[in-house]
Amino acid sequence: MKREYFENEIGEAYVKAVHSSGLEIYILEKPQYNSAYAVFGTRYGSIDTCFKVDGETVTVPEGIAHFLEHKLFESEEGDAFTRFAETGAYANAFTSFDRTCYLFSCTDKFYENLDILLDFVQSPYFTEQTVKKEQGIIGQEIRMYDDSPGWRVMFNMLMAMYHNHPVRIDIAGTVESIAEIDYDLLYKCYNTFYNPSNMFICVAGNVDTEKILNKVKNGLKPREEVILERITTDEPENVVENYVEQSLAVAQPMFCLGFKESHKSPERSAKEKIRTALAIEVIAGEASPLYARLVNKGLINDEFSSEYFNGFGYAAVTFDGESSDPKAVAEEIKAEIERIKTEGIDKKLFSAVRCGMYGGAIRMFNNVESIAMQLTDCAMTGNGLFDDIKYLKSVTAEDVYKKILKIDTENFVLSVINPKE
Amino acid sequence: MPDKILKLGEGVEGLFIKNTRFNTTRISANFYLPLNAETVAEYALLPFILTTCSKKYPDFSRLNYKLNRLYGASLDASAEKYGDYQLLRITLSVINDRFSLDEESLARRGAELLCGLIFEPSTENNAFLKADLDREKRKVIEHIKGEFSEKRVYAKNRLIEEMYKGEAYGLPKCGSIEGVEKITGESLYFAWKKMLETAFVRFHVVGSEVPQGLFEVITEKFSKVQRENIIEPTKTMPTLARTRSKTITENIDVNQGKLVMGFSSEVYGNDDESLSLLIAGDIFGGGPYSRLFSFVREKMSLCYYCSARTIRQKGLLTVESGIEAENAEKAQKAILNQLKIVKAGKFSDFEFESSKKSICDSLKGYNDSQQSIDMWYALKINNDEIYSPEDIAEKISAITREDVIKAAEGIRLHTVYKLLPLEAKESEGK
């Protein structure tokens, strides 16, 4: 296997190995720890509803990646949970916009668990009957999310932000879309996306790199390579509408405000992510004048948070929380961005938040789960695990200022959940 | 493994939990006070107001600027229930000195900052400042109201409220909205004084060493406080069994219903016997190997989620599930039926062994997380001996089927709380 070693000055090091099938393996050893965390993932999420495989263009129902995730836990001999129960490991899986990950964490029998993980993800087993049953279970899950104001406020925003990009659709799909899923479609998607060339394994914790690489080499089932192409959607630069609202059984209004970004390439670089994260801290972080103003005016509480929401073909700077007056919060945020654009960036504040973020990047290495998750980001984007620390050292106030200049305060969506009655 | 407990004052303890694997040092201040209706709201507000401003950092922006400057020191506050007591926590974590370019120790400056927040709040004429008080009161009131928005949290809170009406444990952890509204600058100042004077206090340090001078400063600070009427958090009332269980149904404009159930147990407290109760509860509704997951959720498809939790100290078992309204009765029957099977000892060896393995595996991972290990010792006050997670894992490994059956015997249904969509009301009435 082709290998690369990476290390940095804080004393951490990891290996990236590439198997001949194209599978990427990332391992960071933490010999002082008791536990280990492993992820087997595929670059396949809810946004992959239209793709070209071996020359054929395929469109599939929304929610199928998530559906497949549920189904993979089953096999002819019983479900994967049962097998992990025998070793005592904690196992789970999740589907997001751009990836599906299967994971376990354990303090004992790591290699046995790794065998189980490798095996069940590579052994799809569904029948017409089990697919039918799953439609009922996922239907319940979708209905549960319909009652979740935090989930609704975000998806309402995405639907108002994106005209065509599938990020606007709920990860689990809709009751109607999952009704279209059948046995053949599931296999079609499985065979396309669960090919080693589109997959990765990330491990952090008390493990031995050589042993893992050996296990993986022996545990991979031979598969023919597929030629896969993601079809990018044509997405206009502007948002669909600036304001959306819905009423739910909540005690007070909730909001999500997003500024849509347009860009030429589908993925954001590590540098761009750091710059934007710092820009968000300067605009509305807890040390910022805006944050103090919003709290003192009684407009936000501890639920307030912000994010650089981005993935394949989409990016937005978002702010969310609870407020008695979401529109006033949105106006304050827009005004603050415009103020910084004219007055420039507070250098002292910039240098403090950069220092804070640097500490945060070092803190991340305390936790094997965070490391494994960060490694999956590396696998998805091609960025390095130590890039954040590296860029945090070199990024300047000017870089961050330039990023703030690019935020178009007119190209926004404010999504609000109002209390019923 | 922690060192032995250091006495830093009357009812004030220091505990150093040495662990060299982390990039950070974590310090926590834990204050234990009896839960009661008159004081719950005031005490619960303290950790929050104390971590937003102080004499030295009179506003939030300045404090957060300072935290950023300390390489993103993370400062957290919480008010939790610990049996029939309130646990007020303030924690601070800073990265280790080898990563900083500063000459002065970050841990030492962090420790100083933490002491400043606890002992020198921003006050005037024996009262907290009105602006600070109003802001923090508003935030807590919004937080209390916000619990209604997440129906899973709301349903669980309502169950506990109904189960323990008139008892300390039934109080909401941050008090009621009316209770918070009544707080004045003076009354909060009085509560702060009272906390310093009467709370049982435990300071933890998790990391490679105790920041220089930390325990000495705390000792010195407490030597100036008139420590009296200190109540150790050791007397939590068990959950009393009901002869007939009570059912409460509430209808709200939602799509999906919630069914939560509370059970009392004859086994309670933090002793070995109650570890068997923990296993019983876990076989019933813990991991994916449990009866509730594999039968009620997977085989019968009656709930999207269905799980049980055990609060050993209180002798309390709770079941939470998300249901379609029309399945409410069926789900309740199925859940109770699974409990019957556990009580009769008709669970499989696989379920029994899986439960023990899963709990032991996760206990052995506690030392890999500073938060978990800190919290672990914050919740281990009652024992004469301080047990590590590994000690408990060993005890759990030795538990037999008979122990589990014996512990499960005394589990009784106490209260059922159902949250159902509006339209479900009529069909129920028929």
Interface residues (C-beta under 8 A of the other chain):
Chain A: I10 K30 Q32 Y33 N34 S35 D79 F81 T82 F84 A85 E86 T87 G88 A89 Y90 A91 S105 C106 T107 D108 K133 G136 I137 Q140 E141 R143 M144 D146 D147 S148 P149 G150 G205 L248 A249 V250 A251 Q252 M254 G285 E286 A287 S288 P289 Y291 A292 V295 N296 G298 N301 D302 E303 E322 L349 A352 V353 C355 G356 M357 Y358 G359 G360 I362 R363 F365 N366 N367 V368 K420
Chain B: T20 R21 F22 N23 T24 D59 F60 S61 N64 Y65 L67 N68 R69 L70 Y71 G72 A73 S74 S93 V94 I95 F99 A131 R135 R138 K139 E142 H143 K145 G146 E147 F148 S149 E150 K151 I252 D253 V254 N255 Q256 G287 P288 Y289 S301 C303 Y304 Y305 G322 E324 F350 E353 S354 K357 S358 C360 D361 S362 K364 G365 N367 D368 S369 Q370
